[in-house]
């Protein structure tokens, strides 16, 4: 069993909980409220800005061009491609993506981004990949799950979103897993424990991000 296969096995209860979360189920049923969709898009937009910053920090740490190229490609992906699923949510909500007024990060999103930034500033490349990996991996499996369970057609309101994140639409998971497995082969026992801890916390925070979006979480005193 590879290092990432072991991580996925240990994180399976979290993945299963994500599949059953009412926001994810709402994507499958096509019955989410406009306010929930907009809260998600606004928070995810700011969250992905942090992802871009972390990719930049990772490039600064890279010792080979293959890793540099991978992180650089992901910056382009977030900037140019990941707006498509956001547009799908906006269309269903009846709001133009270009007209959205973005807002400060809600508590959960703020915690998640700071968790990743902490690792990016102080961790190894292997640790950075480990803390980022749950985002594409969980979304990849959500897309596969909804594709298999709901079998959406062109009439499904979130057909584009589901296909974008499904096995045919998102390949970064395999790239991240392959590189993390490579780094794990030469990492110390202590570093591998840190990789595992970062990965598991990010998985938990992925679940909480859906919870935040479903409940439209905000700061308690405004």
C-alpha positions as CSV (number, residue, x, y, z in Angstrom):
1,X,0.0,0.0,0.0
2,X,1.4,3.4,-1.0
3,X,1.6,6.3,1.4
4,X,-1.4,8.1,-0.2
5,X,-3.4,4.9,-0.3
6,X,-2.9,4.6,3.4
7,X,-4.0,8.2,3.9
8,X,-7.2,7.6,1.8
9,X,-8.0,4.5,3.8
10,X,-7.7,6.3,7.1
11,X,-9.7,9.3,5.9
12,X,-12.5,7.2,4.5
13,X,-15.0,8.0,7.3
14,X,-14.5,11.7,6.5
15,X,-15.0,11.1,2.8
16,X,-18.2,9.1,3.4
17,X,-19.5,11.9,5.6
18,X,-18.8,14.4,2.9
19,X,-20.7,12.4,0.3
20,X,-23.7,12.4,2.7
21,X,-23.5,16.0,3.7
22,X,-26.7,17.9,2.9
23,X,-24.9,20.5,0.7
24,X,-23.3,17.7,-1.4
25,X,-26.6,15.9,-1.5
26,X,-28.3,19.1,-2.5
27,X,-26.0,19.4,-5.5
28,X,-27.1,15.9,-6.5
29,X,-30.7,16.6,-6.0
30,X,-30.4,20.1,-7.6
31,X,-32.4,21.7,-4.8
32,X,-29.9,24.1,-3.0
33,X,-31.1,27.6,-2.1
34,X,-29.6,30.5,-4.0
35,X,-28.2,32.0,-0.8
36,X,-26.4,28.8,0.0
37,X,-24.9,28.7,-3.4
38,X,-23.8,32.3,-3.3
39,X,-22.3,31.9,0.2
40,X,-20.3,28.9,-1.1
41,X,-19.0,30.7,-4.2
42,X,-18.0,33.9,-2.3
43,X,-16.1,31.8,0.3
44,X,-14.6,29.5,-2.2
45,X,-13.3,32.4,-4.3
46,X,-11.4,33.8,-1.4
47,X,-10.2,30.3,-0.4
48,X,-8.9,29.6,-3.9
49,X,-7.0,32.9,-3.7
50,X,-5.1,31.4,-0.8
51,X,-4.5,28.3,-2.8
52,X,-2.8,30.4,-5.5
53,X,-0.6,32.1,-2.8
54,X,0.4,28.6,-1.5
55,X,1.3,27.4,-5.0
56,X,3.6,30.5,-5.2
57,X,5.2,29.7,-1.9
58,X,5.7,26.1,-3.0
59,X,7.4,27.1,-6.2
60,X,9.9,29.1,-4.1
61,X,10.7,25.9,-2.2
62,X,11.0,23.6,-5.3
63,X,14.3,22.1,-6.2
64,X,13.3,20.7,-9.6
65,X,11.5,22.1,-12.6
66,X,9.0,19.2,-12.7
67,X,7.5,20.4,-9.3
68,X,7.7,24.0,-10.4
69,X,5.8,23.2,-13.6
70,X,3.1,21.3,-11.6
71,X,2.5,24.2,-9.2
72,X,2.6,26.7,-12.0
73,X,0.0,24.7,-14.0
74,X,-2.3,24.7,-11.0
75,X,-2.1,28.5,-10.6
76,X,-3.3,28.7,-14.2
77,X,-6.0,26.1,-13.5
78,X,-7.5,28.1,-10.6
79,X,-7.3,31.4,-12.4
80,X,-8.7,30.2,-15.7
81,X,-10.6,27.0,-15.3
82,X,-12.1,26.8,-11.8
83,X,-14.4,29.7,-12.5
84,X,-16.5,27.3,-14.6
85,X,-18.1,25.5,-11.6
86,X,-18.6,28.8,-9.9
87,X,-20.4,30.1,-12.9
88,X,-22.7,27.0,-12.8
89,X,-23.7,27.8,-9.3
90,X,-24.2,31.5,-10.1
91,X,-26.4,30.6,-13.1
92,X,-28.7,28.4,-11.0
93,X,-28.8,31.1,-8.3
94,X,-29.7,33.7,-10.9
95,X,-26.7,35.9,-10.2
96,X,-24.0,37.0,-12.6
97,X,-20.6,35.8,-11.5
98,X,-19.1,39.2,-12.5
99,X,-21.6,41.0,-10.2
100,X,-20.7,39.1,-7.0
101,X,-19.7,41.2,-4.1
102,X,-17.0,39.3,-2.2
103,X,-16.8,39.2,1.5
104,X,-14.4,38.4,4.3
105,X,-13.7,34.7,5.1
106,X,-16.2,33.1,7.4
107,X,-14.6,31.5,10.6
108,X,-14.3,28.0,9.1
109,X,-12.8,29.2,5.8
110,X,-10.5,31.5,7.7
111,X,-9.3,28.6,9.8
112,X,-8.8,26.3,6.8
113,X,-6.8,28.9,4.9
114,X,-4.6,29.6,7.9
115,X,-4.0,25.9,8.5
116,X,-2.7,25.6,4.9
117,X,-0.7,28.8,5.0
118,X,1.0,27.7,8.3
119,X,2.2,24.5,6.6
120,X,3.2,26.4,3.4
121,X,5.4,28.8,5.4
122,X,7.1,26.2,7.6
123,X,6.8,22.8,5.9
124,X,8.5,20.8,3.3
125,X,7.3,20.3,-0.3
126,X,5.8,17.0,0.8
127,X,4.0,18.6,3.7
128,X,2.6,21.3,1.4
129,X,1.3,18.8,-1.1
130,X,-0.2,16.8,1.8
131,X,-2.1,19.8,3.2
132,X,-3.4,20.7,-0.3
133,X,-4.3,17.3,-1.5
134,X,-7.7,16.8,0.3
135,X,-9.2,19.7,-1.7
136,X,-8.9,18.2,-5.2
137,X,-9.2,14.6,-3.9
138,X,-12.5,15.1,-2.1
139,X,-13.9,17.1,-5.0
140,X,-12.8,14.4,-7.5
141,X,-14.6,11.8,-5.5
142,X,-17.7,13.9,-4.9
143,X,-17.9,14.3,-8.7
144,X,-17.5,10.6,-9.2
145,X,-20.1,9.8,-6.5
146,X,-22.7,12.2,-7.9
147,X,-22.0,11.0,-11.4
148,X,-22.6,7.4,-10.4
149,X,-25.5,8.0,-8.0
150,X,-27.5,10.7,-9.9
151,X,-26.4,10.1,-13.5
152,X,-27.1,13.7,-14.3
153,X,-28.1,14.7,-17.9
154,X,-28.0,18.1,-19.6
155,X,-31.2,19.1,-17.8
156,X,-29.7,18.7,-14.3
157,X,-29.0,22.1,-12.9
158,X,-25.5,21.1,-11.7
159,X,-24.5,18.9,-14.6
160,X,-21.5,21.1,-15.5
161,X,-20.3,21.2,-11.9
162,X,-20.5,17.4,-11.4
163,X,-18.7,16.7,-14.7
164,X,-16.1,19.3,-14.0
165,X,-15.0,17.6,-10.8
166,X,-15.5,14.0,-11.8
167,X,-12.9,11.5,-12.8
168,X,-12.9,12.8,-16.4
169,X,-12.6,16.5,-15.4
170,X,-10.0,16.8,-12.6
171,X,-6.6,15.1,-12.9
172,X,-4.5,17.0,-10.4
173,X,-5.3,14.4,-7.7
174,X,-3.3,11.8,-9.5
175,X,-0.4,14.2,-9.9
176,X,-0.4,15.2,-6.3
177,X,-0.6,11.6,-5.1
178,X,2.3,10.5,-7.3
179,X,4.5,13.3,-6.0
180,X,3.5,12.8,-2.4
181,X,4.3,9.1,-2.6
182,X,7.7,9.9,-4.0
183,X,8.5,12.4,-1.3
184,X,7.2,10.0,1.4
185,X,9.8,7.3,0.3
186,X,12.7,9.5,1.5
187,X,10.9,11.4,4.3
188,X,11.7,10.7,7.9
189,X,9.1,9.0,10.2
190,X,8.5,12.4,11.8
191,X,7.9,14.2,8.5
192,X,5.5,11.5,7.4
193,X,3.6,11.9,10.6
194,X,3.4,15.6,9.9
195,X,2.2,14.9,6.3
196,X,-0.5,12.6,7.7
197,X,-1.6,15.1,10.3
198,X,-1.9,18.0,7.7
199,X,-3.8,15.7,5.4
200,X,-6.3,14.6,8.0
201,X,-6.9,18.1,9.3
202,X,-7.6,19.3,5.7
203,X,-10.0,16.5,5.2
204,X,-11.9,17.5,8.3
205,X,-11.9,21.1,7.2
206,X,-13.3,20.1,3.8
207,X,-16.3,18.6,5.6
208,X,-16.6,21.8,7.6
209,X,-16.4,24.0,4.5
210,X,-19.6,22.3,3.2
211,X,-21.2,22.7,6.6
212,X,-20.2,26.4,6.6
213,X,-21.8,26.8,3.2
214,X,-25.0,25.0,4.0
215,X,-25.6,26.9,7.2
216,X,-24.3,30.2,5.7
217,X,-21.8,30.6,8.5
218,X,-20.7,34.2,9.4
219,X,-18.9,35.7,12.3
220,X,-21.1,35.8,15.4
221,X,-20.9,39.6,16.1
222,X,-21.2,41.9,13.1
